[in-house]
Amino acid sequence: MKRSLIIVGLLIFITISSLFYLFKTHQANKLKLPDAIQEVYTIEIPPSTFNFNITYDIKNLADYLNKKINGSFLVKELFIQKEKKEKIKLTLTKSEKIIVKAKGKELVCMFPVIVDVEIKDSRFGKLLTSLVKPVHTSLMINLSTPVKIDKNWCIVTHFKIKSYRWVVQPVLQIGPFKKNIEARLNEAIQENGPALTKMLDSEIYKAATLKPSLLTIWHDLQEPIFISSTPSNVWIKFICDDISGKIKTHPDFITGITAVHAKMYIITDTTATAKAKFHSNPLPEFKLLKEKDTLDKSDIYIYAFSSFQEINQQLNVLLKGKTFSAKGHAVTIKKLYAYSSTSGLSIIIVTDKNDHLLLSGNLVYDVPTQTLKIDHFDFAFNPKHRILNAGVNLFHNQIRDSIATKLVVKFNTLIQNAPYIIHKAIEKEKTGKVIDVNLNNMQIKKCIIIMGREKIHLIINVATDANLKLKKIQTGTIIRIKDKQKQ
């Protein structure tokens, strides 16, 4: 009896010990998963600044003036002395090209003029008057103006005649008498000088305006841009809320330096009233750009994301069924599942042997190489794990690197799509033949990564040089200075 009890006791002890050992072994082999992130984030994108240099070639401006002001632009009758004994007809003709260039902060205009003087009436009677040879000479008028911009984004000039030089002195011969009429013609030119400068100011004001260029950009920036259809339709939209500018002159061109401040919004089909909720703000009046805000590069924030639904779908398409082998051992991936955890980005791997492996790491953006990578991406496992003891650790790196590569390619594609989104926001095709838009030296400065329960959010900070060039100015009809006496 005692012997039977002893045997039963031993069996019970062995059974309990075996169960305890198996339980401990199971506990040792059981994977401890890091806690999942439960937050669903509402993303706030920092404001962007689009710095545009709108360039007007001074040569184009000169070409415009030469087409607008041509031929005889002033015809005037006047007496050459106070006694009003001789009346002359003065004709000013622009036959050579007007030259416009920048000098310091001013525009300088050299206006070549042909001067014709014909005597119309004289004290010596009609016979002698008809024998008087007309005066034909030329004059170079030099004008200058500071360059400013008004509230309507138009370039404003206030030309003033600085000097003029006669190529040949205007001398009128009436019978035996010679009369130098330079002083009288100078007086006439001074009298009509305001009309000449007003004409130049008016035409430059109409031609050199930043508004059409800015309106094109301002409007295009605020058009919704479709970026994703997974898991639902998503657009992004810039709302422009502020703009400022200043004018800078260079030897060959005028630059309108402008800074557009905009905020990006995310629009989805689930957003109340979707796209209709977001309106485009009208272009505000000009506001002077402060010197400290004058920057060469635009500073733009772009939003991108990937849902875990999409990530898991792609990982399983690319890696499910893939077999890894080394030194006689093999393992096949049966299923993968990625999620956001307290350890970063975690991926559960289920093998054909029904073993569960865990990879975790931190998504970081490497600025020097302009690529995303996963830092400290490695397995979390217990050394007593059966598969790893069987030699699977030999292809541990293969599994890890294969998964890391697929993830990095996915996110780098999202990041590298940011410049395309900026190009899309500033539709170059819409600018036509008048404006040429160039975005150069695009560089991703940083990428902010936010991991939530449902999505991995990327806020991409892009720097770029943005330049607009006015290629063509419409001319319209030729203009004339009217004789005040005939008005």
C-alpha positions in Angstrom: 0.0 0.0 0.0 2.7 2.4 1.0 4.6 1.4 -2.1 1.6 2.2 -4.3 1.2 5.6 -2.6 4.9 6.3 -3.1 4.6 5.4 -6.8 1.4 7.5 -7.2 3.1 10.4 -5.4 6.1 10.2 -7.6 4.0 10.1 -10.7 2.0 13.1 -9.5 5.3 14.9 -8.6 6.7 14.1 -12.1 3.5 15.2 -13.8 3.3 18.4 -11.9 7.0 19.1 -12.5 6.6 18.3 -16.2 3.5 20.6 -16.4 5.4 23.3 -14.5 8.4 22.9 -16.8 6.1 23.0 -19.9 4.3 26.0 -18.5 7.6 27.8 -17.8 8.9 26.8 -21.3 5.7 28.2 -22.8 6.1 31.4 -20.8 9.7 31.6 -21.9 8.6 31.1 -25.6 5.6 33.4 -25.3 6.1 36.8 -27.1 5.6 39.9 -25.1 4.1 42.5 -27.4 4.7 46.3 -26.8 1.5 48.2 -26.1 -0.3 49.6 -29.1 -0.7 53.4 -29.5 -4.4 54.2 -29.1 -4.3 57.9 -30.1 -5.9 59.1 -33.3 -4.2 62.4 -34.1 -5.6 65.5 -35.7 -2.7 66.8 -37.6 -1.8 70.5 -37.6 0.5 71.5 -40.4 2.8 74.5 -39.7 2.3 77.5 -41.9 4.2 77.7 -45.2 5.9 80.7 -46.8 6.2 80.8 -50.6 8.9 83.3 -51.5 8.6 84.4 -55.2 10.8 86.6 -57.2 8.8 88.1 -60.0 11.2 89.3 -62.6 10.6 91.9 -65.3 13.4 92.3 -67.9 14.0 96.0 -68.3 14.7 95.3 -72.0 11.1 94.0 -72.3 9.9 97.2 -70.7 11.9 99.3 -73.1 10.5 97.3 -76.0 7.0 98.0 -74.8 7.6 101.8 -74.5 9.2 101.8 -78.0 6.1 100.2 -79.5 3.7 102.4 -77.6 5.5 105.7 -78.2 6.4 106.0 -81.9 6.5 108.5 -84.6 5.5 112.1 -84.0 4.2 112.2 -80.4 4.0 116.0 -80.0 3.0 118.7 -82.5 2.8 122.2 -81.1 2.5 125.8 -82.5 4.1 128.6 -80.5 5.6 132.1 -80.9 9.3 132.4 -80.6 9.3 135.8 -78.9 7.1 137.8 -76.6 6.0 140.2 -79.3 4.4 137.2 -81.1 5.8 138.3 -84.4 7.0 134.8 -85.6 5.1 131.7 -85.1 6.6 128.2 -85.5 5.4 124.7 -85.6 7.4 122.4 -83.3 7.3 118.6 -84.0 8.9 116.1 -81.7 9.4 112.6 -83.2 10.7 109.5 -81.6 12.7 107.7 -84.3 15.4 105.9 -82.4 14.9 103.5 -79.5 14.2 104.6 -76.0 16.8 103.1 -73.7 15.8 102.1 -70.1 18.3 100.8 -67.5 18.6 100.7 -63.8 21.1 102.8 -61.9 21.2 102.1 -58.2 17.7 102.3 -56.9 16.4 104.3 -59.9 15.3 103.7 -63.4 17.0 105.9 -66.0 15.4 106.6 -69.3 17.3 108.0 -72.3 14.7 109.4 -74.8 16.1 110.3 -78.2 14.0 112.9 -80.0 14.1 114.3 -83.5 13.1 118.1 -83.4 11.6 119.7 -86.5 10.8 123.4 -86.5 8.9 125.0 -89.4 8.0 128.7 -89.5 4.3 129.3 -89.9 4.0 133.1 -89.8 6.5 136.0 -89.9 6.6 139.8 -89.8 8.3 139.5 -93.2 5.3 138.3 -95.0 4.3 135.0 -96.6 6.8 135.2 -99.5 9.9 135.4 -97.3 8.3 133.0 -94.7 7.9 130.3 -97.4 11.6 130.6 -98.2 12.8 129.9 -94.7 14.5 126.6 -94.4 13.1 124.4 -91.6 15.2 123.4 -88.7 16.0 119.7 -88.3 18.0 118.6 -85.3 18.0 116.0 -82.5 17.8 116.1 -78.7 18.6 113.5 -76.0 16.3 113.8 -73.0 17.5 112.1 -69.8 14.9 111.1 -67.2 15.1 109.2 -64.0 12.7 107.9 -61.3 12.6 105.9 -58.1 10.7 102.6 -58.4 7.9 101.8 -55.9 4.8 99.6 -55.8 1.3 100.7 -54.9 -1.6 99.0 -53.1 -2.8 97.4 -56.4 0.6 95.7 -56.9 1.5 98.0 -59.8 5.0 99.3 -60.3 4.9 103.1 -59.8 7.4 105.5 -61.4 7.6 109.3 -61.1 9.9 110.3 -64.0 11.5 113.7 -64.0 13.6 115.3 -66.7 17.1 115.5 -65.4 18.9 117.0 -68.4 18.8 117.2 -72.2 21.4 117.8 -74.8 21.1 119.3 -78.3 23.1 117.5 -80.9 23.0 120.6 -83.2 21.9 124.0 -81.9 18.5 124.9 -83.3 19.0 128.1 -85.3 16.2 129.6 -87.5 17.2 131.8 -90.3 14.6 134.4 -91.5 15.9 136.5 -94.3 19.3 137.9 -93.3 18.6 137.2 -89.7 19.6 134.1 -87.7 17.7 133.3 -84.6 18.9 130.8 -82.0 15.7 129.4 -80.7 17.2 126.9 -78.1 15.9 128.9 -75.1 12.4 129.0 -76.5 12.4 125.4 -77.4 13.8 124.5 -74.0 10.9 126.4 -72.5 8.4 124.6 -74.7 9.9 121.2 -73.8 9.8 122.2 -70.1 6.2 123.2 -70.4 5.3 119.8 -72.0 7.8 117.9 -69.8 5.1 116.9 -67.3 3.0 115.5 -70.2 6.0 113.4 -71.3 6.8 112.1 -67.9 3.2 111.4 -67.2 2.9 109.4 -70.4 6.0 107.3 -69.4 4.6 106.8 -65.8 1.2 105.9 -67.1 2.4 103.3 -69.6 4.9 101.7 -67.2 2.1 101.6 -64.6 -0.2 99.7 -67.0 2.6 97.4 -68.3 4.6 96.6 -65.2 2.2 95.2 -62.7 2.7 92.2 -60.4 -1.0 91.6 -60.0 -1.7 89.2 -63.0 1.3 87.1 -62.1 0.3 87.0 -58.4 -3.3 86.3 -59.1 -2.3 83.2 -61.1 -0.2 81.9 -58.3 -2.5 82.9 -55.6 -5.4 81.1 -57.3 -3.4 78.0 -58.2 -2.1 77.5 -54.7 -5.6 77.4 -53.3 -6.9 74.7 -55.6 -7.4 71.3 -53.9 -4.8 68.7 -54.8 -5.8 65.0 -54.7 -3.2 62.9 -53.0 -4.7 59.6 -51.9 -7.7 57.3 -52.3 -6.8 54.8 -49.5 -8.6 54.3 -47.2 -10.7 57.2 -48.4 -10.3 60.1 -50.8 -8.0 62.8 -49.4 -7.1 66.2 -50.8 -4.7 68.8 -49.5 -5.4 72.6 -49.9 -3.4 75.7 -49.2 -5.3 78.6 -47.9 -3.4 81.8 -48.6 -4.0 84.4 -45.8 -1.3 87.0 -46.2 1.1 88.4 -48.8 3.7 91.2 -48.8 6.3 92.4 -51.2 9.0 94.9 -52.2 10.7 96.1 -55.4 14.4 95.7 -56.1 16.2 97.1 -59.2 19.1 95.4 -60.9 21.1 96.5 -64.0 19.0 94.4 -66.4 15.8 93.7 -64.6 13.3 94.7 -61.9 12.4 92.1 -59.2 9.2 92.0 -57.3 10.1 90.1 -54.1 6.9 88.6 -52.6 6.2 86.4 -49.7 2.9 84.4 -49.6 1.9 83.0 -46.3 -0.3 79.9 -46.5 -1.7 77.2 -44.3 -2.3 73.6 -45.6 -5.5 71.9 -44.7 -6.4 68.2 -45.2 -9.8 67.5 -46.8 -11.4 64.1 -46.9 -14.8 62.8 -48.1 -15.7 62.5 -44.4 -15.0 66.1 -43.8 -18.2 68.2 -43.4 -19.1 69.6 -46.8 -15.7 68.3 -48.1 -14.1 70.7 -50.6 -16.9 73.2 -50.5 -16.0 74.1 -46.9 -12.7 75.6 -48.0 -12.9 78.8 -50.0 -10.1 80.7 -51.8 -9.2 84.0 -50.2 -9.0 87.0 -52.6 -5.6 88.7 -53.3 -5.1 91.4 -50.6 -3.7 94.8 -51.2 0.1 95.3 -51.2 1.8 95.3 -47.9 5.5 96.2 -47.6 7.8 93.2 -47.0 10.1 93.8 -44.1 13.8 93.3 -44.6 14.0 90.5 -42.0 11.3 88.5 -43.9 13.2 88.7 -47.2 14.3 85.2 -47.9 15.7 83.5 -51.0 14.1 80.2 -50.5 10.4 79.2 -49.9 9.7 77.3 -46.7 6.9 74.9 -47.5 5.2 72.2 -45.3 3.6 69.3 -47.1 1.4 66.6 -45.5 1.5 62.9 -46.5 0.4 59.7 -44.7 0.0 56.0 -44.9 -2.6 54.0 -43.1 -1.8 50.8 -41.3 -4.5 49.1 -43.4 -2.5 50.0 -46.5 0.9 49.2 -45.0 -0.2 45.7 -43.9 -1.9 45.0 -47.2 1.4 45.9 -49.1 3.6 44.0 -46.7 1.6 40.8 -47.1 1.5 41.2 -50.9 5.3 41.6 -51.0 6.4 39.2 -48.3 3.6 36.6 -47.5 4.8 33.2 -48.7 8.5 34.3 -48.9 10.8 31.6 -47.7 14.1 32.2 -45.9 16.7 29.5 -45.5 20.2 29.0 -44.2 22.3 25.9 -43.3 19.6 23.4 -43.7 16.9 25.4 -41.9 14.0 27.2 -43.6 11.1 29.3 -42.5 8.2 30.8 -44.5 6.3 33.9 -43.7 2.7 33.1 -43.2 1.4 36.6 -42.2 2.6 40.0 -41.2 0.9 42.7 -39.1 2.4 46.2 -38.5 1.1 48.6 -35.8 2.2 51.7 -33.9 3.5 50.8 -30.5 5.4 52.2 -27.5 8.5 50.7 -29.1 8.0 52.6 -32.3 6.9 50.8 -35.5 6.3 47.1 -34.5 5.7 44.2 -36.9 4.4 40.8 -35.9 5.6 38.0 -38.1 3.8 34.7 -38.1 5.7 31.8 -39.7 4.6 28.5 -41.3 5.6 26.8 -38.0 3.1 29.1 -36.2 5.9 30.9 -34.4 5.5 34.6 -33.7 8.4 37.0 -34.2 8.4 40.7 -33.4 10.4 43.4 -35.1 10.4 47.0 -33.7 12.3 50.2 -34.7 12.0 54.0 -35.0 11.2 55.7 -38.3 13.6 58.6 -38.8 14.4 60.9 -41.7 18.1 61.2 -42.6 18.7 64.7 -44.1 22.2 64.1 -45.6 21.0 61.2 -47.7 17.4 62.6 -48.1 15.9 59.2 -47.2 13.9 57.6 -44.5 15.4 54.8 -42.5 14.4 52.6 -39.5 16.7 53.1 -36.5 17.4 50.1 -34.2 15.1 47.9 -36.2 15.6 44.4 -34.8 13.9 41.4 -33.3 12.6 41.2 -29.8 13.0 37.5 -28.8 13.8 35.2 -26.0 17.1 33.2 -26.5 15.2 30.0 -25.5 12.8 30.4 -28.5 12.6 27.1 -30.3 13.0 28.4 -33.8 16.0 30.5 -33.1 17.6 27.7 -31.1 17.1 25.5 -34.2 19.4 27.9 -36.2 16.9 30.4 -37.6 19.0 33.2 -36.2 21.2 32.5 -39.3 18.7 34.2 -41.5 17.5 36.7 -38.9 19.1 39.5 -40.8 17.5 38.5 -44.1 14.0 38.7 -42.7 14.7 42.0 -40.9 16.4 43.7 -43.9 13.8 42.5 -46.4 11.0 44.0 -44.3 12.9 47.2 -43.6 13.6 47.7 -47.3 9.9 47.4 -48.3 8.9 49.9 -45.6 11.6 52.4 -46.4 10.7 52.3 -50.1 7.1 53.0 -49.3 7.7 56.0 -47.1 10.5 57.4 -49.2 8.0 57.4 -52.1 5.6 59.5 -50.0 8.4 61.9 -49.0 9.9 62.3 -52.5 6.3 63.0 -53.8 6.4 66.3 -51.9 8.1 68.3 -54.7 5.5 67.0 -57.2 2.8 68.3 -54.9 4.4 71.7 -54.9 4.7 71.7 -58.7 1.0 70.6 -58.8 0.0 73.5 -56.5 1.7 76.0 -58.9 0.4 74.7 -62.2 3.1 75.7 -64.7 0.9 74.7 -67.5 -1.7 77.3 -66.6 0.7 80.2 -66.8 0.7 80.1 -70.6 2.9 82.3 -72.7 3.0 85.3 -70.4 4.5 83.9 -67.2 7.3 81.4 -66.8 7.4 79.6 -63.4 10.6 77.9 -62.2 11.1 75.9 -59.0 14.8 75.1 -58.5 17.0 73.5 -55.9 14.3 71.7 -54.1 15.5 70.1 -50.8 13.7 68.4 -48.0 14.9 70.0 -44.8 13.2 67.7 -42.4 10.4 65.2 -42.0 8.2 65.2 -38.9 6.9 61.6 -38.3 3.8 61.2 -36.1 2.5 57.6 -35.5 -1.0 57.1 -34.4 -3.4 54.1 -34.0 -4.6 54.2 -37.6 -1.9 56.1 -39.6 1.7 57.1 -39.9 1.6 60.9 -40.6 4.5 62.7 -42.4 4.9 66.5 -42.3 7.6 67.2 -44.9 9.4 70.6 -44.8 10.7 71.5 -48.3 12.9 74.5 -49.3 13.0 75.7 -52.9 13.9 78.7 -55.1 10.7 80.0 -56.8 11.0 82.4 -59.6 8.4 83.9 -62.0 9.5 85.7 -65.2 7.2 88.0 -67.2 7.9 86.9 -70.8 5.7 89.2 -72.8 3.8 92.5 -72.4 0.8 93.3 -74.5 1.3 96.6 -76.3 -2.0 98.0 -77.4 -2.4 101.3 -79.3 0.3 103.9 -79.9 -0.1 107.0 -77.8 0.5 110.8 -78.4 1.0 113.9 -76.3 -1.8 116.3 -77.1 -1.1 120.0 -77.7 -2.6 121.8 -74.7 -3.5 124.8 -76.8 -5.8 122.7 -79.0 -7.6 120.9 -76.1 
